[in-house]
Structure formats: C-alpha cells, structure tokens
Amino acid sequence: MSDAICFNGDILTMEGDEPRYVEALFVRDGRILATGTKSEMTKLVGKDTKLLNLQGRTLMPSFLDPHSHITAYAEILSQARLGSASSFDELVGCLKKFLEERSLAPGEFLMGFGYDHNSLEEGRHPTREVLDRVSGTIPVIAVHASGHMAVLNTAALLTLGIDAKTPEVPGGRIGREADGETPDGYLEEKAFMTFSSKIPRPSSGSAADALEKAQDIYVSYGITTIQDGLTEEAAFTLLKEAAMAGRLKTDIVCYADLLKAPELVQKEPEYDRHYNRHLKIGGYKIILDGSPQGRTAWLSKPYEEAEDGYSGYPVYTQEQVDTYVERSEGEGRQLLVHCNGDAAAEQMIGAYPKPTQLRPVMIHAQTVRRDQLVRMKELGIIPSFFIAHVYHWGEIHRKNLGEDRADRISPAKEAADLNMTYTFHQDTPVIEPDMLETVWCAVNRKTRSGQTLGAEYVVTPYEALQAVTCHAARQYFEEDEKGTLSPGKLADMIVLSENPLKAEPDAIRRIRVLATLKEGELLYEAPKETKQDL
C-alpha cells in the first residue's frame, strides 16, 4: 500500500520499557510516516489513502525470527513427518505410508524427520534393523526432532560408505552393535552432520517451490525477518536464486557455516551484512555441543543417573573456539554460537577476553547459569533462548537434569532482571515457527503435563514480546529499521485477534495472526473462518 491509516484498535508500538499505544498510524511507501491521534493522522490523508479499520484488534510490529533454519525447514516439507510416532511400529508405519504415496527416483533417499526417542514406547533410538523393515533396498534415514542425530537403514549405511572400518568422527559418535564394530545405524552430532552432507538433495525447481512454501508458513505466524542459521554453499545458492527471481517476500538473514562454508562471505560480497533483494549474510555460525533432550549437550555436572559421570561432550577444543572467535572479531562479523550446556556456554564466554561490539549470540543458552549471564552482559554476548523447551521437553529435562537444573531451563527472567538484550526462537524445523506459542511458554512456563517448570523464571507478556520484536531487531543490528512502530521504520506489522498484554496469560497461545504486512504490503491474511473481515 502506498498510503494507509490504521486506527480503531490497540496499536502497540513496543517502544520503551513499558507498553505504549497510539490511536492511529500512517504508512507511506512502505514506512511508518507518523503515529498519533486519529485527527492528526487524518490531516495526512490524500485521495488514494486507504483506511484500515482494526475493529478493536491489535496492531503491533511483526516478529523477527532470532534463530532457525528456513532451508532445512523447506527440505523437511517434502519428508515424512515422524513426530506423532509413539513406537518403532508406528515409526515404520509412517515411513512405509510415505513411501507408498511418493515416487522416489533411483538412488533417492527416503527421509523422515521429527522422531523423538523420549516419546517412543521403547524409550530408545531405533536401529538399522528397525528401518530395514521399511525397505531392504531403498536408503532410509530418520532424523531426530533435535536435528542432532539420526538413524539409517542398512542400504543407507552402504550408500554413504559407513561400515565396521569407518573411524569415529571427533565431536560425534557412530553407534555400534555388540561386537563394537558393526554400525547399528545411529549417528550422533558431528558424525551425523558429516555423513548427512553426502545425501543427494532435491532438484533446484522443487527446492525453490519448497522454500517459497516454507516462507509462507513463517509469514502465517507473523514473522517477516527469517534466519537461515547454518548456511552451506548449496543452501545459499538456493536462497540467492530465489532472491534474484523475486521470490523472497520476507527478509532472510544467513549465517555461514564457519566449518563447511567459511569463504561464503568473501565469495558473495554483495550480500555481506546488507540486504540485496531481501537476502543478506549476517555473519558466521558454529556449534559447540549437542542437545539436552538427546543427552549430548555439554554440562559442567553429570546427567542424572549417568554412568561414569557422563556430562555430554564438546565438539571443539578451547583453542579451536578461540580461533573461530578471533576470526569473526578480526573480520568484524557477528558470530552465532550454539551452546545448550553450561560447559559449552563457558567455552564460548572464555573465548572473549574483552567486551565486543559485534553482538555475538549464544544460541539456545538452555542451562546457562546466572554468573555466566552476568559475564555475558559485561562482554556484550546476547542470549537467545529456546524457551519453548519448557513445554515440549520439560518433563524430559527433569529426568535428564534433575529438578533444580530443569527448573531454570532458559532463565529468561534473570536476563530481563539484568537488563540484557535477550531473544526467543523456535530453532525451526525442530518445532514450528509459532512465535505466539513461544511467548505463551515464556509467560507461563508450563510443561506438556500442565505443571509449572521454574515459576520464578517467568517473564511478563511485554518482556516476552520484546524478545521477538525490538530485542530481536537489535540482535540483527536492525533496531533503526525494525522492531517497533516508530516513525521512519519499515511498516513490518501484524494484526492479532487479541492483545497479548490484555489476554489471560494462559490464553496467549490461542491468539491468532490475522494479517502480516511487510513494508506495508499484505503478505498474509487469515482464512475467513478464523477471522472477521478487516
């Protein structure tokens, strides 16, 4: 829209530390021209000005996604979804049904995503023998919900050249059978990442269509800035082609995989830290440990009921991490660092000998301690919490970590009390990019069974919204363009069915995104059965 006035609703600007509302907002040429009273905005009306009557609904800044993997999400849209499987039999059934419905090309893998061994009756990961029940000739791979591990059938192991003589991968593990040599199909952390890169990828045409579909899903959740949080060259090529073809409707920020695509930023200078047709490279990404629900996150104290004091393990040495940090600092590029365990968090913190202006981000920060948050604030490190873990894996964390550590999973309240910049994310495709569910999680901290996990760590609804609007914009160095409804900023906005600040805390997850606008243009409008006409 060229000119438009928004009025007759709660217009929440997200400016400042306390909620602020304005009566009306004027948009011109994709930016917010002015805010104020309706009479003040009416003075700006021209013959082509559109009137957007909110009819009592809420207008606020659109959400920014502080961490996810849109290209990986696009890939799984064409894979079997395994999240509903509650046993090995159901897992096999999901994959068989998918195989019956799809026509695979010769050599193509049958891929499934989202199984969680914690939710299976057997209480453990499947093996190659389980997946051999799907097919003895077609390569089959089932990826864990965390994205940190997977299981392959015998055909897939043969295709990827994994056998009894295959050496272990540092920072990962190849599961072995009782003889200690024969692979049982399970791959963990760096072992999974190393071999999964050899799996054939979809054709460019189908990949581009899947990317557009993935983008539309993010938009339906009110997100207009999306992350690709571990970008290799093939993924960047896909995004670049989409950008050049005009298929990116949102802003997408890539973080080059510092191990597999370290030269990406040098090869693509026209995308380096600035948008080119809605695409930019924000910096680098590294991974220091694994998953707490998978018991591979690196902790300073052992897991509950762990044999031999097992506490997870690091991916790199401190010296290696120091080198990666020195590189990002030397080049003046932001670094995103995956740290689930507090020992991994300590490794990241220890790599910064002095404060930095580059706003490095500790991705997940699940078990970060208060003393670490204090030092992170001094150093300028931003914690980005995967706070929806409270709901999705709360009971598992109690089992794996014990009551005290589980209670303080994603301690956002401590970050808020320290006046830190902090953000929330979904790590999509691990879970859907449902930002309002995440806000609900932060405000209520309820587990799947309805119990409260760490009541002292809840944040207010406004603090939760800050994490996915103005704080997220600052994480991206985009606070002058996004994150609040302030004059001069981009008109990236959403219309909600209800005001999250006025709804009952437990009702926040039921609030719906009715419309999503990017630079004043309508990208999404909810189906009529879930809204009244705007």
C-alpha positions in Angstrom: 0.0 0.0 0.0 1.3 3.5 -0.8 -0.7 5.4 1.8 -2.8 4.0 4.7 -4.1 4.9 8.1 -4.5 2.2 10.7 -7.0 3.1 13.5 -9.7 1.8 15.9 -7.7 -0.8 17.7 -4.9 -1.4 20.2 -1.8 -0.1 18.3 1.1 -1.4 20.4 4.3 0.4 19.4 6.8 -1.7 21.5 8.7 1.5 22.2 10.4 1.7 25.6 10.3 -0.4 28.7 6.6 -0.1 29.3 3.7 -0.7 26.9 2.9 2.3 24.7 -0.2 2.7 22.5 -1.1 5.3 19.8 -4.5 6.0 18.5 -3.6 5.9 14.8 -0.6 5.1 12.5 0.1 6.4 9.0 2.0 4.3 6.4 3.6 5.8 3.3 5.8 4.0 0.7 6.5 1.0 3.0 7.5 3.0 6.0 5.7 4.4 9.1 5.4 8.1 8.3 3.8 9.1 11.6 1.9 8.0 14.7 -0.5 9.9 16.9 -4.2 10.7 17.3 -6.6 9.8 14.5 -7.3 13.5 13.9 -3.6 14.2 13.5 -3.2 11.3 11.0 -6.4 12.4 9.1 -4.6 15.6 8.1 -2.2 13.5 6.1 -5.0 11.8 4.1 -4.8 12.0 0.3 -7.2 10.8 -2.4 -5.5 7.4 -2.6 -5.1 6.9 1.2 -6.6 3.5 2.4 -8.4 3.3 5.7 -7.5 0.2 7.7 -10.2 -0.1 10.5 -8.7 -2.6 13.0 -12.2 -3.2 14.5 -10.8 -3.5 18.0 -8.0 -5.8 17.1 -4.3 -5.3 17.9 -1.6 -3.9 15.6 2.0 -4.4 16.6 5.4 -4.8 15.0 5.8 -8.1 13.1 8.0 -10.8 14.7 11.7 -11.3 13.8 13.0 -14.9 14.0 16.2 -14.8 16.0 17.3 -18.3 15.1 16.0 -21.0 12.8 16.9 -22.9 9.6 14.5 -22.0 6.8 16.3 -24.0 4.1 16.2 -27.1 6.4 12.6 -26.5 7.1 11.9 -26.3 3.3 13.6 -29.7 2.9 11.5 -31.4 5.6 8.3 -30.2 4.0 8.9 -33.0 1.4 9.8 -35.6 4.0 7.9 -38.0 6.2 6.8 -36.4 9.5 7.6 -38.7 12.3 6.7 -36.5 15.4 3.5 -38.4 16.0 5.2 -41.9 16.2 4.9 -43.4 19.7 6.7 -46.7 18.9 9.0 -48.4 16.5 6.0 -49.9 14.8 4.4 -46.5 14.2 7.7 -45.1 13.0 8.0 -47.8 10.4 4.3 -47.3 9.5 4.8 -43.6 8.9 7.8 -44.2 6.6 6.0 -47.1 4.7 2.9 -44.9 4.2 5.1 -42.1 2.9 6.9 -44.4 0.6 3.6 -45.7 -0.8 2.4 -42.2 -1.6 5.7 -40.9 -3.2 7.6 -41.9 -6.2 11.3 -41.9 -5.4 13.9 -41.5 -8.2 16.7 -44.2 -8.4 19.2 -43.6 -5.7 17.0 -41.1 -3.8 16.8 -41.4 0.0 13.5 -41.9 1.8 13.8 -39.3 4.5 11.8 -38.7 7.7 12.1 -36.0 10.3 11.0 -35.5 13.9 11.0 -38.8 15.8 11.8 -38.4 19.5 13.2 -41.4 21.3 11.9 -39.9 24.6 8.3 -40.3 23.3 8.7 -43.9 21.9 7.4 -46.8 23.9 10.8 -48.5 23.6 12.5 -45.4 25.2 15.5 -45.6 22.9 16.6 -44.8 19.4 15.6 -47.2 16.6 18.3 -49.2 14.8 19.2 -50.0 11.2 17.3 -53.3 11.7 14.1 -51.4 12.6 14.4 -49.2 9.5 15.2 -52.3 7.3 11.5 -53.2 7.9 10.7 -50.2 5.7 12.9 -51.3 2.9 15.9 -53.5 2.4 17.0 -51.8 -0.9 16.0 -48.1 -0.6 18.2 -45.9 1.6 16.1 -44.8 4.6 17.0 -42.2 7.2 15.0 -41.0 10.2 16.2 -37.7 11.7 15.7 -36.9 15.4 13.5 -34.0 16.4 16.5 -32.1 17.7 18.3 -32.3 14.3 21.4 -33.5 16.1 21.2 -37.3 15.4 19.6 -39.8 13.0 19.2 -43.5 12.3 20.0 -45.1 8.9 18.9 -48.4 7.5 21.5 -50.9 6.1 21.0 -49.6 2.5 21.7 -46.0 3.6 24.8 -47.1 5.5 26.1 -48.9 2.4 25.3 -45.9 0.2 27.2 -43.5 2.5 30.1 -45.9 2.9 29.7 -46.4 6.6 30.9 -49.8 7.8 32.9 -51.5 10.5 36.1 -49.9 9.4 34.7 -46.4 9.4 36.6 -44.4 12.0 34.9 -42.3 14.7 34.3 -38.7 13.9 35.7 -36.3 16.5 32.8 -34.5 18.3 30.3 -37.2 17.3 29.5 -40.9 17.5 28.7 -43.8 15.2 26.5 -46.3 17.0 28.0 -49.9 17.0 26.5 -53.3 17.6 27.5 -55.7 20.4 30.8 -56.5 18.6 31.9 -52.9 18.9 32.5 -52.6 15.2 29.4 -53.1 13.1 27.4 -49.9 12.7 23.9 -50.1 14.2 22.6 -47.2 12.1 22.7 -44.5 14.8 24.7 -41.3 14.0 25.2 -38.6 16.6 26.3 -34.9 16.3 29.4 -34.4 14.1 29.1 -38.0 12.7 25.6 -37.2 11.6 26.5 -33.8 10.2 29.5 -35.2 8.3 27.7 -38.0 6.6 24.3 -36.3 6.0 26.1 -33.7 3.8 26.6 -36.6 1.3 22.9 -37.3 0.9 21.5 -36.3 -2.5 19.5 -33.1 -2.4 16.2 -32.3 -4.2 16.2 -30.7 -7.7 16.5 -27.0 -7.8 13.0 -26.5 -9.0 11.3 -28.5 -6.3 13.7 -26.9 -3.7 12.7 -23.4 -4.8 9.0 -24.3 -4.5 9.5 -25.8 -1.1 11.4 -22.7 0.0 8.5 -20.5 -1.0 6.1 -22.7 0.9 8.3 -22.5 4.0 8.4 -18.8 3.7 4.6 -18.6 3.6 4.4 -20.7 6.8 6.7 -18.3 8.6 4.6 -15.3 7.4 1.4 -17.0 8.6 2.9 -16.9 12.1 3.6 -13.2 11.8 7.3 -13.4 11.0 8.8 -11.1 8.4 12.5 -11.5 9.1 13.7 -15.1 9.0 17.0 -16.7 9.7 19.0 -19.5 8.0 21.2 -20.3 10.9 23.9 -22.6 9.5 24.2 -21.9 5.8 26.3 -24.0 3.5 27.0 -23.1 -0.2 24.2 -25.2 -1.7 21.7 -23.6 0.7 22.9 -20.1 -0.1 22.7 -20.8 -3.8 19.0 -21.7 -3.3 18.4 -18.6 -1.4 20.3 -16.4 -3.9 18.4 -17.8 -6.8 15.1 -17.2 -5.0 16.2 -13.6 -4.3 17.2 -12.9 -7.9 13.9 -14.4 -9.1 12.0 -12.1 -6.8 10.6 -14.9 -4.7 11.7 -13.6 -1.4 8.8 -11.7 0.2 10.5 -11.5 3.7 14.0 -10.6 4.8 16.2 -13.6 5.2 19.5 -13.5 7.1 22.1 -16.2 6.6 24.9 -17.2 8.9 27.6 -19.1 7.1 28.7 -22.4 8.5 32.2 -21.4 9.6 33.4 -25.0 9.2 31.9 -26.0 5.9 31.4 -22.7 4.1 34.0 -20.3 5.7 34.6 -18.4 2.4 30.9 -17.7 1.6 31.0 -14.2 2.9 34.1 -13.4 0.7 32.5 -15.0 -2.4 29.3 -13.1 -2.0 30.2 -9.5 -1.1 27.0 -8.1 -2.5 25.1 -9.8 0.4 27.7 -9.3 3.1 25.9 -7.6 6.0 23.4 -5.7 3.9 20.2 -6.8 2.1 20.2 -7.5 -1.6 16.6 -8.3 -2.7 15.7 -9.3 0.8 18.7 -11.5 1.4 21.9 -10.9 3.4 24.7 -12.7 5.2 24.8 -11.7 8.8 28.0 -13.4 9.8 29.1 -16.9 10.9 27.7 -19.8 13.0 29.4 -22.6 14.9 28.1 -25.4 17.1 29.8 -26.3 20.4 27.7 -29.1 21.8 24.5 -31.1 21.3 21.0 -31.5 22.6 19.9 -31.7 26.3 16.9 -33.9 25.5 19.3 -36.1 23.5 21.8 -36.1 26.4 24.6 -34.7 24.2 24.6 -31.1 25.5 27.9 -30.5 27.3 27.2 -29.8 31.0 29.5 -28.9 33.9 27.9 -31.6 36.1 26.8 -35.1 35.0 23.4 -36.0 33.7 21.0 -37.7 36.2 21.7 -41.4 36.5 24.7 -41.1 34.2 27.2 -43.9 34.1 30.8 -42.9 34.8 29.9 -39.3 35.4 28.8 -38.7 31.8 28.1 -35.0 31.2 28.0 -34.8 27.4 30.9 -33.6 25.4 32.3 -30.7 23.4 32.6 -30.5 19.6 35.9 -28.5 19.7 38.8 -27.7 21.9 39.0 -24.3 23.6 41.9 -23.4 21.3 39.7 -24.1 18.3 36.9 -22.0 19.6 39.3 -19.2 20.4 40.5 -19.3 16.8 36.9 -19.1 15.4 36.1 -16.1 17.7 39.3 -14.4 16.7 38.4 -14.8 13.1 34.9 -13.3 13.4 36.2 -10.4 15.6 39.1 -9.8 13.2 36.7 -9.6 10.2 34.2 -7.5 12.1 31.4 -10.2 11.6 28.8 -11.3 14.1 29.2 -14.9 15.4 26.3 -17.2 16.4 27.4 -20.0 18.8 25.2 -23.0 19.6 25.6 -23.7 23.3 23.0 -25.9 25.1 25.0 -27.0 28.1 26.6 -24.6 30.6 30.1 -26.1 29.9 29.7 -25.2 26.3 28.5 -21.7 27.4 31.6 -21.4 29.5 33.7 -22.3 26.4 32.1 -19.5 24.4 32.4 -17.0 27.2 36.0 -17.9 27.7 36.8 -17.2 24.1 36.0 -13.5 24.6 38.8 -11.9 26.6 37.3 -8.4 26.4 33.9 -6.8 25.6 32.9 -6.8 21.9 30.7 -4.5 19.8 29.7 -7.3 17.4 26.8 -8.7 19.5 27.7 -12.4 19.4 24.8 -14.6 20.2 24.7 -17.6 22.4 22.1 -19.8 20.6 19.8 -21.8 22.9 21.5 -20.9 26.2 19.4 -23.6 27.8 21.4 -24.3 31.0 23.3 -21.0 31.2 24.0 -20.0 34.9 23.4 -16.6 36.4 27.1 -16.0 36.9 27.5 -16.7 33.2 24.8 -14.2 32.3 26.4 -11.5 34.3 29.7 -12.0 32.4 27.9 -12.2 29.1 26.3 -8.8 29.8 29.8 -7.4 30.5 31.2 -8.9 27.3 28.2 -7.9 25.1 27.0 -11.5 24.4 23.3 -11.9 23.7 21.5 -15.0 24.9 18.8 -16.3 22.5 16.7 -18.8 24.5 14.9 -21.8 23.0 12.3 -21.2 25.7 9.6 -23.4 24.2 11.7 -26.4 25.5 9.8 -25.7 28.8 6.6 -27.0 27.2 7.9 -29.5 24.6 10.6 -31.3 26.7 10.1 -30.0 30.3 9.5 -33.5 31.7 12.4 -34.9 29.8 14.7 -32.2 31.3 13.5 -33.1 34.8 14.5 -36.7 34.1 17.8 -35.8 32.5 18.9 -32.8 34.6 17.1 -33.2 37.9 14.7 -30.7 39.4 16.9 -27.8 40.1 18.6 -27.6 36.7 15.4 -28.3 34.9 13.6 -25.5 36.7 16.0 -23.0 35.3 15.9 -24.1 31.7 16.1 -20.9 29.6 16.2 -18.5 32.6 14.8 -15.5 30.7 13.7 -13.7 33.8 17.3 -13.5 35.0 18.3 -11.9 31.7 15.4 -9.5 32.0 16.4 -8.5 35.5 19.9 -7.9 34.4 18.6 -5.5 31.7 20.2 -7.6 29.0 19.2 -7.8 25.3 17.7 -11.4 25.0 15.7 -13.1 22.4 13.5 -16.2 21.9 13.5 -18.6 19.0 12.0 -21.9 17.8 15.0 -23.4 16.0 12.6 -24.4 13.2 12.4 -27.2 11.9 12.8 -28.5 15.4 9.4 -27.0 16.2 7.1 -24.9 14.1 7.9 -21.2 13.9 4.9 -20.4 16.2 6.1 -17.2 17.9 2.9 -16.7 20.0 3.3 -20.2 21.4 6.8 -19.2 22.4 5.5 -16.1 24.1 3.0 -18.2 25.9 5.8 -20.6 27.0 7.8 -17.7 28.4 4.9 -16.2 30.3 3.5 -19.5 31.7 6.4 -22.0 31.8 4.0 -24.9 31.6 5.1 -28.4 30.6 3.0 -30.8 28.4 1.5 -32.3 31.6 0.4 -28.8 32.8 3.0 -28.5 35.5 4.9 -25.3 36.0 8.7 -25.5 35.5 10.6 -22.8 37.4 7.8 -20.4 38.3 10.4 -17.8 39.4 11.7 -17.6 35.8 8.5 -16.4 34.1 8.6 -13.1 32.3 5.8 -10.6 31.7 3.9 -10.7 28.4 5.6 -7.4 27.4 9.0 -8.7 28.2 8.3 -11.8 26.1 7.1 -9.7 23.2 10.3 -7.5 23.4 12.3 -10.7 22.9 10.8 -11.3 19.5 10.4 -7.7 18.3 12.7 -4.9 19.5 15.3 -7.1 21.1 15.4 -9.3 18.0 15.9 -6.3 15.8 18.9 -5.3 17.9 20.3 -8.8 17.7 20.4 -8.2 13.9 21.8 -4.7 14.1 18.4 -3.6 12.6 17.0 -1.6 15.5 16.9 1.5 13.4 14.7 -0.2 10.8 12.5 -2.8 12.6 11.2 -3.9 16.0 8.9 -1.0 16.9 6.2 1.0 15.3 8.2 4.2 15.2 8.1 6.9 12.5 10.8 6.2 9.9 10.9 2.5 10.4 9.7 -0.2 7.9 6.0 -0.9 8.1 6.6 -4.5 9.1 3.4 -5.2 11.1 0.9 -7.8 12.2 -2.7 -7.7 13.2 -3.7 -10.0 16.1 -7.1 -11.3 17.1 -6.4 -10.2 20.7 -4.0 -8.1 22.6 -1.4 -10.4 24.3 -0.9 -7.8 27.1 -4.7 -7.9 27.9 -5.4 -11.6 27.4 -5.3 -14.1 30.3 -1.7 -15.4 30.3 -2.8 -19.0 29.6 -4.9 -17.7 26.6 -1.9 -16.2 24.7 -1.2 -19.3 22.7 -4.8 -19.2 21.3 -4.3 -15.7 19.9 -4.2 -15.8 16.1 -2.3 -13.8 13.5 -5.0 -12.3 11.3 -2.7 -10.4 8.9 1.0 -9.9 8.2 2.4 -6.9 6.4 5.9 -6.4 5.1 6.8 -2.8 4.2 3.1 -2.0 4.1 2.2 -4.9 1.7 -0.2 -7.6 2.8 1.7 -10.9 2.7 -0.8 -13.0 4.7 -4.5 -12.8 5.7 -6.1 -15.5 7.9 -8.8 -17.6 6.3 -12.3 -16.2 6.8 -13.3 -19.0 9.2 -10.8 -17.8 11.7 -11.3 -14.0 11.4 -13.8 -11.3 10.7 -13.1 -9.2 7.6 -10.7 -6.4 8.2 
